Amino acid sequence: MDTNMRKGLLYLTPVALLIVIFFIVPVISMFHLSFLEWSPTKANTFVFFENYIDLFHDSHFLQSFGNTLLYTVIVTPIIFFMAFFFALVLRKNTGSNVVYRVIFFIPFTISFVAASYVWLWLLSDTYGILNYVLLKVGIVEKPFNFFNEQFRAMMAVSMMIGWKTQGFSMLLLLSGMAGIPNEVYESAAIDGAGRVRVFFRITLPLLRPTIVLALILSLAGSFRAFDQFYVMTHGNPLNRTMTLLMYINRVGFEYFEVGKSAAASVAFSLFLLGLSVLQLKAGRYGRD
């Protein structure tokens, strides 16, 4: 082993230790706990797959999975289409476009908790600005409750998340568009291709890897929803906005069923891994 290789390994050692301590060890511990009946007051008992069996017979787990899936189906298109629209509008590197890019990206820098409280204040049926405007204009006769029905609450949270996170997806798509050579568009213009044809025949195919990346990040983030629902809905009404992470948190830290909570975490992680693999395969399909 030469000197440069030794130096490289030496520089990588601190990062490798951090990965082992804060990622690999917790993942192994999570798998181990998922096969135990854990108790803070007595010895742990190895129960094989009992936690997984109980998990898939728990109606609250199945409900939280359905809630999370519904939320993901709603919020992912909102994020993507908002980001794609603004990326197309702001793709030219003009001074005004740079300013607008910064403006649209700023909400992404706000924490989920802070953004949730701001939107909770805006949408409140007692002191919210939106309800005040709706009443003054005469669109509604009494304050509108955005959180007393599942779909309304999902839409309210989804609009907040779309506002907050589309800036990041927009920058991803802008970087992908910047990587498309101008010569390709010039050749298409010479051949007489219209804007619609250029968009579907050139922009979309060449942008496919970036689109896949943006969708993977959006989907993974949507399935990991916790803060926004914890602040804005608390899982109400009747647990119909309780997400998977809220279920895992409740089972592990309120009911102290740590083994079951770990089993839910393992199942959730494997689900996200499989979903990402499918998306990557879909992104490569037909690329050649």
N, C-alpha and C positions, 0 to 999 in steps of 0.2 A: 504494500500500500504506500503510494507516494505521499509527499508532504502536503500537496494541495488537497488530496482526498481526506487526509487526517484533519486538516483545518476545516474543510467543509463539514465533516461529521461533528467536529467540536462546536461549530457555530449552530448546527441543527439540534444539538443536545437539549438546550433549554426549551425550545419549541416542542420537541418530542416528549419531554417530561411533562409539559403542560397538557399535551394531548392525552397522554397516558393517565394523568391524575384526574383531569376534569372531563374526559370523554370516555376512554376505554374502560377504566375502573367503574365509573357509574353505570355504564351499559351492562357490564358483567354482573354488577350487584343487582341491577334491575331484573335481569334474567333469573338470577338466583332467588330473589325475593318472590318472583312470580310462582315458584313451586313450593312456597312455605306458607304456613298459617302463622303469621307474625303476631307477637304479643309483646307489649312493653313490660309486662309483669311476670311472664312465665316463659319457659323454654319454647323455642320455635319448633314447629312440627312440619316435617316434609310430607306434602299432600299430593305430590305428583301433579296431575292436570286438573285437580279439583277446582282451583281458582278459575281456570279457563272455562270449565263446564258451567260453574256458577255464573260466570260473566255473561255467557251467551244465553242463559236462562233468566237474566235480570232485565225486566222490562224497561227500567230506567236507562240501562246501557244502550239498549236497542233504540229507545226514544232519543237519547242524546246523539247517537250516530245518525239517525234520521234528521234531526234538527241541524246537525253540522253539515250533512249532505245538502239539505235544502238551502242553507245559508251560502254554501259554496257555489251552488248552481245559480244563485241570485247575484252574488257579489263578483264572481270572477268575470262574467261578461261586462259588468259595469266598469270594473277597473280596466279591462283590456280595451274596450271600445273607446272609452274616454281617452286613454293613453294613446291609442292609435290615431284617433282624430287629431289630438293636439300635436302629435309627432308629425303628421302630414302637413298640418297648417304651419308649424314652426320649424320645418326642416331646413329652410334657407338661413344661412348665417348672417343675418342682418342685425343691426344694433337693437332694434325693437324686439326682434324675436328672442335674442339672448336675455333681455329683461323679462319677457313673458315666461321663458323657461325657468328662470330663477323664481318668479312669483308662483308658478305652478308646482315647483319642487319644494318650496318652503314648508307646506303642511307635512311633508314626509319627515321633517326634522323634529316635529312635535311628538311627544310621547303619546301612546295610545290612551293612557289614563287621562291626560290633560285634554286631548281632543274629544274624548268621550264625554267629559264633564262639560265642555263648551257646547257640544251638540245637544246634550241633555238639557242644558239651560235654554238653548234655542227652541227646542221642540216641546218644552214643558207645557202642559195644559193649564197651569196655574199662573206662571209668570214668564212663559216663553215669548220671544219676540215674534216668531212665526205665527203663533196663534193670535197675537195682538194685531198683526197686519191683516190676517185673514178675517178677523172680526170687523176691523175698521173698513175694509173693502166691501164686506158683505158677502163673502164667499161662503162663510159658515155662520150659523146663528148662535152656536155655543162652542166653547173651546173643544178642539179636536184632540182626542187622546191617541197618540201615535203608538202606545205601548200596551194597549189592553187586548190586542189580538195578535196571533202569531205572525201572520204575513205582514201586518203593519210594522210590527217591531223589527222583523227581519229586514224590511225595506228601509226603515229608519237607520238601523245600524249599517246596512250595506251602503247607503248614500254617504254616511260619514266616512266609512272606510274607502269608498271610491274617491271622495274628496282628498283624503289624507295620503293614499298610497299611489294614485295614478301618476304622480310626478316621477316616481322611481321607474315605473314601467315605461313612461314616456322617454326618459333618458336612455333606457336600454334600446328602445326602438329607434331613437334618433342616432345612436351609435351604430346600429345595424344599417340604417339608411345611409349614413356617412361612408360606410364601407363599400357601397355599390359604386363601381367606376362610372364616371360621367360619360365615358366613351360608349357604354352600353346604351344609354339614353340617346346619345347623339346618333348612333347607328339606327336606332328604332325610329327616330324622327326623320332620318334620311329615307328610310323605307316606307314612310307615310303612316306609321302606327299612331293611332289616337291615344288620348290620355287613359281611357278606360282599358284599352288593350295593353298599353304599357304597364298599367298598374297590375293587371292580372297575369300578364305573361313575363314581366321582368321584376317588378318590385316585390310582389308576394313570394314568388319562388326563391329569390335571392335573400329575402328576409326571413325565410322559414326557420333557420337555426335560432335567430334572435327571438322570434315569436314563440318557439318552443320553450326557450329559456324563461321568457317573461311569464308564460302560462304555468310552467312548473313552479316558479317562485310564488305566483299568485295563488295557485291551488294549495301549495304547501302552507302558505301563510293563512289561507282561509280555513283550512282544516285545523290549524293551530289556534283558532280564535279563542280568546279567554278574556283579556282585559276589557274589551269593548262591551261584551255582554255582562260581565261581572259588574261594571259600573252602570250601564244604561238600563239593563232589564233584570239583573239578579236571577236570570233563568225564568222569569215570569213571562206570560201567565201560565200557571200550572206546569212549570218545567218545560214549556214548549219552546223556549229559547235557551235551554240548558245545552251547552256544547260538550263535546267529548272531554276536553280539558277541564271544564267545570265539573263534569262527572268524576274524573280521575282525582281532582283536588278534593271534592266532597267525600268520596269514598275513603281516600287515604288520610285526610287531615281532620275530617269531622266525625267519620264513623270508625276511624283507625283500623280499617281493613286493608292493611298495607299490602299484603300478598295479592289481593284482588285488584288493588289499584295498580300494582306493578304489572299484573297480567294484562290489564287494560292498556297500559303504556306499551307493552311489548306488541300486543295485537295492533295498536294504532301505528306504531313505528313500522311494522311489517307492511301494513296497508299503504302507508305513504311511500315506502320503498318500492312496492309493486306498482303503484300509480306512477311514480317517476320513471320507472323502467318502461312502462307502456307509452308514456308521453315521448320518451327519447326514441323509441322504436317508431312511433307515429311520425316524429319529426324527420327521421331518416328515410321513411318510406317514399319512394318515388323521387328522391333527390337527384339521382343520376339522370 
